[in-house]
Amino acid sequence: MALSKNNRLKKAKDFDFVFHGGTAVKGNVLLIKYRQNRTNKSRFGFIVSAKFFKKAVARNRIKRLLSEIVQSSQGDINRGYDIVVVVNRKAESEDMKADLKNLLSKLND
């Protein structure tokens, strides 16, 4: 199940807002940039480079996987943030799951 439209970053200006003024947290496989927004809900965007996953099918699969992880841990994440998740290198899905959960827990500290 995917994130609802209210919880997704869609426009380029939303991504730019996070990248130009956000804070970065780096993990083994993923990088998270986040910035506080003006709403009471957190919104997420995912970036998977063609450098690591050549086929669009693989990139979209990774995005769906990350989206499901965020959806399942939505209650544990502080509200009011725009968060962009960037895949830094190619890895197995289990490594990405563990890394994303670890980084999202750091955001709550």
Secondary structure, 3 states (H helix, E strand, C coil): CCCCHHHECCCHHHHHHHHHHCEEEECCCEEEEEEECCCCCCEEEEECCCCCCCCHHHHHHHHHHHHHHHHHCHHHCCCCEEEEEEECCCCCHHHHHHHHHHHHHHHCC
